[in-house]
């Protein structure tokens, strides 16, 4: 009879109903217990952050340390509560096939980050915090509570900026390792992706918070230039140009997290990508577009980056650059008097300068070397001789009489 009564209860789904009720209480939703816990711990973190910021303005070292410790503890508890939300709620929804596409994608991203833990712990640590903060930022933004949103943004932007800088510094250190060319390319792509994430998502918030900041005023033109790459489908040329703009912005926003030596390597990577694009492109219009980008990139690299370089590995390289810089200043004098001539002379200078470097490995760069030489012949800076080129002197085309 006891067994029979138990089966009767099961048939009436008494226990299953009870389980569903408990699940609603334990599994967090926007109105569930875990949602309230996140809200409480978020508020604690916001208050601790404000106390920490105020303590930084005082000269009381002990007060600063205590405020910092308090904030670190509450911040850790706050992130743990969001983490629990993902594991308990979204995971169960995906398992029961009741999750939305957003929730499925969110869980997929979560596990792709967790996967890094065993091999790249620092990258995992930074990316997981960024992910958790982004998840809750969406919740706060949709809360329709202006005061909460404003206070949370201060915490959010401060923490996210620190995480982005930490991630860039980590990648910069990784580049110093003995990596294969493929592994280095992967790091370069991560650097560009991290820069793009910051400039697209965090920088606009920072600029709104501090519109009078001199740094933000100085990068406004470059930032607006970047914005045009955030819409529409980008081809390879557009992606290279976008990364060039990102590097230009990084020189003013991340001078310590992305040191000059790393930015230099990133520029060299973009130069190589553009050279490859030129020789691999069969369509004349696209090739000319890539060539125009190459000249712009050469100017960015030589003028905006190398001109600020203080320490050179080889004194001979420094002397070569000084000679180049002297020529560049001479060419620049003609910009206001004869713009067309200035553009031509600038191209000649950049192509010849790059040609010197590429000729150290002719076998590897023979196709782009040939392209450069053809361009120099067109510009009247090189003469074509059968099966070879010579760049001694300046040459112009003349009509030979019979």
N, C-alpha and C positions, 0 to 999 in steps of 0.2 A: 504493500500500500504506500509506503514511503517513496519507493522508486516511482510508482505510478503518479503520486501527487507532484513529484519533482518534474516529471515529464509534462504534466498538465500546465504547470507554471511556465515551462519553456515554450510550450505551444502557444500560450497566450503572450509570449514575448515580454514577460515581466522583467526578466534580467536584461534583455536587450534594450528595453526602454530605459531602465535604470542606467545602463552603461552609456547610452546616448546623452542622458542628462548630465552625468558626471563629466563626459567628454566636453560638453559645451562649457562647463565650468573650468576645466583644466586646460583645454586647448585654447590658446589665445586668439581672440578676434579683436576688431576695433572696439567692441563694447565688452570684451571678456576680462577676466581677472588679469591675465598677463598684459593686456593692453593698459590696464590701470597701473600695473607695476612699472611698466616702461615709462608711463607718464610721470609717476612719482620719482623714479630714479633720474629721469631727464630733468625734472625741476630741481632736484638736488644737485645735479651736475652743473646746471646753469647758475645756481646760487653760489656754488663753490668756485666756479670760474670767475664770476663777478668779484667775489672776495679776493681771489688770487690776483686779478688785474689791479684792483685797488691797492693791494699790498705791495705790488711792484712799484707803485708811485711813492712809497715811503722809504725811509732809510733804515727801517727796522729789519735787520737780517733774519732774526728769529721769527718774526711775524711772516716774512716772505716764505721761509722754509715750511712753516706750519701750514700756510695757505696753499702752497704748492702740493704738499703731501695730501692735504684734504681733498684737493681737486683731483689728483691722480687716483685716489681711492674711489671717489664717487664716480669718476669718469669710467673706471674699469667696471664697476657694478652696473652702470648704465649700459655699456656695450654688451655685457653678459646677458642682460635682460632682452636686448634686441636679438642676440644670437639664439636665445632660447625660443623666441617667437618663431624664428625661421625653422629651427629643428622640430619644434612641436607642432606648429600650425601648418606651415606650407608643405612640409614633408608629408604630413598625414593627408592633406588635400590631394597632393600629387599621387600618393599611394592609392587613394580611394577614387582616383580619376575624377575629382570634382574641382580641380584647380583651373584657374584661368591661364591663358597663354603667358600673361605677365608673370604669374606666380611660377609657372613651369620654367620660364627663362631665368627668373630670379634664383630658383634653386639650382639650376644648371650652372649659373655664374658662381654661386656659392661654392659648389663642389669643385669647380675648376680652380678656385682660389685655395681651398683646403688641400687640394692635390699638391700644391707647392710646398706644403709644410715639411715634407721629408727631404726635399732637395734644395730648396731656396727659402730658408726660414725667414730671413729678413724681408724678402719680397712678400712672402705670405703674411707676415705681421703687418706691414704697411697696407697691403691691398685689402686685407680682411677688415681693418678698421675703417678704411675708406668706403668699403662696401656697406658695412653696418650703418655708418653715418648717413650715407646716401639713401638707404632704405627708410630711415626714420625722418630724414629731411622731407621726403615726399609726404609722409604722414602729417608733419607739422604744417607744411605748406597748404594742405587741404583742410586744416582745422578751423579756418576762418576766425582765428584769434590773433589779431594784429600785434598785440603786446607780446604774446608768446613767440610769434614768428620773428619779431625784431630782436628779442633777446637771444633766441636760439641761433639766429644767423651769426651773431657775434662769436658764439662758441663754435659753430660749424665751420665758419671760414678760417678761424684761427687754427683749429685742429687740422683741417684739410690742407691748409698751406704748409704746415709742419710735416704732414705725411707725404705730400708731393715732393717737398725738398729732400726728405729722407730717402725717398725712392730714387730720385735723380742722383743723389750722392752715392747710393748703393750701386747703381748702374755705372757711374763714373769709375768707381773702384774696380768693378768687374772688368772694365775695358783694359785695365792694367795687367790682367792675367794673361797667360799664354794661351790664347784662344784660336781656334780655327777661323778661317774667313767666314764660314757659315754661321758660327756662333757669334762672331762680332757683328755680323749683319743683323742677327736677332736682337742683340743689345741696342744697336742703333735704332731699330724699329721701335723698341720699347721706350727709348728716350723720346723719340718723336711723338709716340702715342701718349706718353705721360705729359709732355709739354702741351699737347693739344687738349688733353682732358682738363688741365689746370686753366688754360687760357679760355676755353669754351665755357667751363662750368663755374670756376671759382673767381677768376679775375673780374668778371662783370659785377659780382657781389662786392668785391673789395673796392672797386672803383665807385660804386654807389655809396659805400660806407664812408669813403674818404675822398670826395671829389676834388679837394684842394691839394691832394698829394702831388708833389712835383714829378715824381717818377711816373705816375699814371698820366699826367698831362703830356709828358715827353713821348710816351709810347702810343698816344691816341691814334696817330696816323697809321702806324704799323698795325695796331689792333683792328682798325677799320679795314685795312688791307686784308687781314686774316679773315674777317667776317664774310668776305665774298666766297671763300672756300668752304663755307659751312652749308651751302645750299647747292643742289644739283649734283649730277654725277661727275666725278673727277677722272680725267685720264692720267697717264703716267707723268706727263709734263706738268699738269696741274698739281699733282701730289708732290713732286720735287719742289715746285715753287712754293707750295704751302709750307713744306718743311723748312725752306729757306727763310720764310717770314717768321716761323716759330723760333728758329735759331736767333734771328735778329732780336726778337722779343726777349729771349732767354738771356741775352747779354746784359739786359738791364734789370731783369727780374731775378735771375738765379746765378749771379756771378760767383757765389761760393759753392752752391750745390752742383752746379755744372761748370767746373773750372775751364779756363781758356784752352788748356791743352786738350780737353775732351771736346769742346766746341770746335776746335780746329780739326779734329778727327772727323767730326760729324760733317763739317763743310767739305772735307776731302771726299767723304763718302758720297755726298750729293754731286760733287764735281764728276766723280767717276760714273755715277748713275746717268748724268746728263750726257757725258761723252758716249756712253754705251747707247743711249737713246738716239743720238745723232747718227751713229754708224749703222744702227739696226733699223732705222726708219727708212722706208722706201718711198714714201710720199714726200715730194719736194716741199710742199707747204708746211707739213708737220716738222720736217727737218729744219727748215728756217726758223720755225717757232722755238724748237729746242736749242738752236744756235743762239737765238736772241736771249733765251734764258741763261745759257752758258756764260755769255758776256756779263749779264747782270750778276750772276753768281760769282764770277771771278772778281768783279768790283766789290761785292759784299765781303768776300773772303779776304782780298788783299787790302782793301781800304778800311773796312770797319773792324776787322779782327786782327790781322797781322800788324797793322799800324799801332795797335795797343800792346803788342807782345814785347815783354821786357827781357825774358830769359830765353836764349836760343841754345840748342844743343851743340851747334857748331858755329864758331865765329864767322866762317866763310859764308854760311847761309844768311847771317845777319848783314854782312857786307853786300851780298847780292841783293837783299831786299832794300837796303839803303839806296843802292844804285837804281833799282826799279822805282822806288818812291820819288827819287829826284826826277826821273823821266816823267812819271805820272803827274807831278806838279807842273812840269813844263807843258804837257799836253793839256792840262786843265785850264791853263791861261787862255786857250783859244775858245773856250766854251761860249763866251759872250760875244766874241767877234765873228767867228765862222763856225756855226754849230755843226754843219755837215762835215767839215774838215776835222773838227774835234772828235766826232763819233768815229770817223775812219781811223784817225790816229790812235784813239783809245783801243779800238779793236786790234790794230797792229801790235800795240804794246802788250796787250793781254795775251794774244796768240803766241807771240815770240817768247814771252816769259814762260808760258805753259809748255811750249815746245821744247825748251831747254830741259825741263824736268822729264818729259815723256821720252825724249831721245836716249835717256839712260837705260831704257828697256824697250828698244825698238820692236822687238819681236812681239811683245805683249800689246803695244799701242800702235802698230803699223797702220791700221785703218783710220784712226783718228788723226794720226800724224799726216797722212795723205790728205785728209779733209782740211786740216789747218793750212797745209801748203797750198792747196787749191784756193782757199780763201785769201791767203796772203798774195797770191798771184792776181786775183781779182782786185785786191786793194792797192796793187802796184808796189807792194813791198817785197816781192820775190819774183824771180824770173824762172820760167820753165825751160829747162834744157832737156834734151832727149834722155828719158829714163832717170832723170834726177831733177832736183830743185836747188837753187842757190839763193841765199837771202842777203847777199852782200849788196848794200846800197838800196836806193829806191828806184823803181822802174815805172815807166809809163808806156802805154801802147802808142805807137806812132805808125803812120802809113808809110810804107816803103815804096819809093818810086821805082819804076822799071829802068 
